[in-house]
Amino acid sequence: MPTLFDTNKAGDLALANRIVMAPLTRNRSPNAIPTDIAQIYYGQRASAGLLITEATAVSHQGQGYADVPGLYGSEQLDGWKKVTHAVHEKGGKIVVQLWHVGRVSHTRLQPDGGKPVAPSAITAKTKTVLIEDGVPTFVETSEPRALTSEEIPGIVHTFAAAARNAVETAGFDGVEIHGANGYLLDQFLKNGSNQRIDDYGGSIQNRARLLLEITRAVTDAVGGGRTGIRLSPVTPANDMHDTDPQPLFEYVIKQLATLNLAYVHIIEGATGGPREIDDRPFDYAALKAAYRKAGGKGAWMVNNGYDQALAEKAVADGADLVAFGKPYIANPDLVERLRVSAPLNIPDKATFYGGREKGYTDYPALSN
């Protein structure tokens, strides 16, 4: 019987167990540069089979929240190099999540105060985070402009360049493409946010084009065995909706199956919310079956609201990896706590975003 604590593989990555630290935005990187405390934070959690970093912008245009990290400047890469070194010293594996937020941004975060970009000029009914007098503050997103078709190859290039920088310069073991949660690639996928009439809009094939072009470019840059992708078929996060997600995501997953990815990371239900959404039914077993039938061999990673019992059932039912989010905020030694069925620390929601060590690196481990 497989367990959470078995060794496993995800493409080229040999993992110590099946437990994954999910990406968690923490807003502690002024000027988009990871700081000294990020080295401590990720190093503390290196016992996970795989660490996925907080979402990290592939370009200045891709930034959508204050004090989140980037991968497009030398100081940013130097900061990340120290993080990967800290994780590797403790025997861990770490990949960086490649992010372009698209319309989920604000003019104050964009180059020269410009409008955020999107598939279509439709404002997201959601909020982003600015730092006001040192305090994280939620504000409405700005009105976006639609990307021109001539700009799209540049977006593809920034993802490939960021992936190459991440692996070759910053020392990451791989990358995860963020195609979920209402950010740019998800915005192109779903017809609630994509109303284009060119080659990147309309049909399922056209709406999936950008995500697939980027994934091919990233795998060309760093190899499929070092590339994962995150998808969220039905989450309403960041004002997202598609009228018929099952055929859309089954088409996407069949195309991804040909790229020899390290893993596919699926958010089940509403991100950070219910695992089943009454008005948005989705068959995740059929999605996985479509991937395997099309030849996909990457590890299948499940995510959203998993506790130990649910995670153990998922592994018994065939999941290769289980991602834990909020439990990792307060439990740097989550693997050991799950192994011995120890109680979990409760995270302090007031310190989720912004700040320094408090609520970031000061949660006790069992050995403390």
C-alpha positions, 0 to 999 in steps of 0.5 A: 500500500503506498503511503505519503512517506514513500520516495517518489519521482517527478520527471527528473526529480527524485523526491524523498516523500510524496508531500509537497509544499504548495506555493504560498504568496507571503509578500516579503520581497521588497523590490521583488528581491528574496531577502535573507529570511526567505533562505531561513523560511524555505530551509526550514521546510526542506523536509518536504518531498518538493518545495514549490516557491511562492509565485514569482513574476517572469517580468516587471509587467507580470507583477501584480502584488506588492513585495512579491519576488521576480526572476528578471533581474540579477539581484533577484536571481542572486537572492534566489540562489541563496534560497536554493543553496539553503534548501539543497544543504538540507537535502531538499528539492525546490522548484520556482513557480513562474507567474504572470498575473495578467489583469490581476494587477494595479497601475502602481505595480506596472512599468511606467504606471501602465495598464495591466495586460489581459487577453481582453479589456475586462476588469477583474472583480477582485483585489490585489495588495499594495503596501501603504505606509508599510502596511499591506492593503487590499485594493481593487485591480486596475482596468487592463488593456488587451494584449496585441497579437504582436506582443504575445511572442514576447510573453512566451519568451519571458517565460522561457528566459525566466525558466532558464535563469531559474535553473541555470543561474539561481540553482532551482531543480525545476520550474512550475508554470502557473496556469491557474487561479485567474492569472494570465494563462488561466485568463486566456483559457477561460471564456469568461475573461477571453473574448478575443477573435484572433488565433488566441480566442474563440475555440478551445484550441485557440484559447489554449494556444498561449498556455501550450506555446509557453509550456513548449518553450519552457520545456525546450529551455529546461527540459520536460523532466524539470517542468511542472504545470498548475491548473485550476479547472473550476476555481472562481478565484480572481473572477474566473469562469468558463461555460464548459470547463470539462472539454476545455481542460481535457483538451489541454491535458491531452496536449500536455501529455505529449511534453513529458512533464515532471508533474501536473498540479491540479487544484480541485474545486475553489482555491482555498475554499470548497473542494466541490462547487455545486454550480461548477461540477468537474470530473477530476478522475476523467481528467487524469484518465485523459492524461494517462490515455494520451501518454502522460507520464508525469506525476499527478499532484492533487491540491486543495484542503487536504488533511492527513486522512484525505491525503492518505486516501488520495495516495491510496487512490492513485495520486502521486503527490499531495500539496499542502498549503496553509499547514506549511505556513505554521508547520515547517516540519509538517512531514514529521508531524504527519509521520507521528500524527502530532498536532499542528500549529495554527497559523496567524492570519494577521501575518500571512502577508508582509512583514518580516520574521513574525509569522514567517520563520518563528513557528516552532518545530516539534524539536523546539 
